[in-house]
Amino acid sequence: GTLRGHSNTVASVAFNNDGTLIASGSWDNTVRLWDPTTMEEKGTLRGHSGGVLSVTFSPDGSLLASAGGYGDNTVRLWDPRTQEHKGTLRGH
């Protein structure tokens, strides 16, 4: 199947630790969360001011990190369950 929703190039994709969630980062400045079984979008994480170049889950799946480029130059941390923004790492 195909996961559709981003409005620009998808630069990064990652599965969580148990394979129940996919995160995709795009040049549309968003991270989207997907259910790989149903192919449904579970949410959109907004906050980057530039394209999202990379996404990765922490080993226990409790955090998602997204790296923004193209003038954003931040790493943002998210709770993938609640979709809450947990913090921003600057200085890159």
C-alpha positions as CSV (number, residue, x, y, z in Angstrom):
1,G,0.0,0.0,0.0
2,T,0.9,3.6,-0.3
3,L,0.7,6.2,2.5
4,R,-0.5,9.5,1.1
5,G,-0.7,12.8,2.9
6,H,2.5,14.8,2.6
7,S,2.5,17.7,0.2
8,N,6.2,17.5,-0.7
9,T,9.1,15.0,-0.8
10,V,9.3,12.4,2.0
11,A,12.9,12.5,3.2
12,S,12.8,9.9,6.1
13,V,10.7,7.0,7.4
14,A,11.0,5.0,10.6
15,F,9.1,2.2,12.3
16,N,8.7,2.3,16.1
17,N,10.2,-0.5,18.2
18,D,7.3,-2.9,18.0
19,G,6.3,-2.1,14.4
20,T,2.9,-0.6,15.3
21,L,3.6,3.0,14.1
22,I,5.5,4.6,11.2
23,A,6.8,8.1,11.3
24,S,7.5,10.0,8.1
25,G,9.4,13.3,7.7
26,S,8.9,15.5,4.7
27,W,10.0,18.7,3.0
28,D,6.5,20.0,3.7
29,N,7.9,20.7,7.3
30,T,5.8,18.1,9.0
31,V,6.1,14.6,10.6
32,R,3.2,12.3,10.0
33,L,2.3,9.2,12.0
34,W,0.8,6.2,10.4
35,D,-0.7,2.8,11.4
36,P,1.1,0.3,9.2
37,T,-1.7,-2.2,9.5
38,T,-4.7,0.0,8.5
39,M,-2.6,2.5,6.4
40,E,-4.4,5.3,8.2
41,E,-2.8,8.6,9.2
42,K,-2.7,8.9,13.0
43,G,-1.6,12.5,13.2
44,T,0.5,15.3,11.9
45,L,3.3,16.9,14.0
46,R,3.9,20.6,13.2
47,G,6.6,22.9,14.4
48,H,9.5,22.8,12.1
49,S,10.1,25.9,9.9
50,G,12.0,23.9,7.3
51,G,11.8,20.5,5.8
52,V,12.1,17.4,8.0
53,L,15.3,15.6,7.0
54,S,15.2,12.7,9.5
55,V,13.0,10.9,12.0
56,T,13.9,8.2,14.5
57,F,12.3,6.6,17.5
58,S,14.1,6.1,20.9
59,P,14.9,2.4,21.6
60,D,11.9,2.1,23.9
61,G,9.6,3.9,21.5
62,S,8.6,6.6,24.1
63,L,10.1,9.5,22.1
64,L,10.3,10.5,18.4
65,A,13.1,12.8,17.3
66,S,12.8,14.8,14.1
67,A,15.6,16.8,12.5
68,G,14.7,20.0,10.5
69,G,16.9,21.6,7.9
70,Y,16.8,24.4,5.4
71,G,17.0,27.2,8.0
72,D,15.2,25.3,10.8
73,N,18.3,23.5,12.1
74,T,16.6,22.0,15.1
75,V,15.9,18.6,16.5
76,R,12.4,18.3,18.0
77,L,11.4,15.7,20.5
78,W,7.8,14.3,20.5
79,D,5.7,11.8,22.4
80,P,4.4,9.6,19.6
81,R,1.5,8.4,21.7
82,T,0.1,11.8,22.7
83,Q,1.7,13.7,19.8
84,E,2.9,16.3,22.3
85,H,6.0,18.3,21.6
86,K,8.4,17.6,24.4
87,G,11.3,19.9,23.5
88,T,13.5,21.5,21.0
89,L,17.3,21.1,20.6
90,R,18.9,24.2,19.0
91,G,22.4,25.1,18.0
92,H,22.9,23.0,14.9
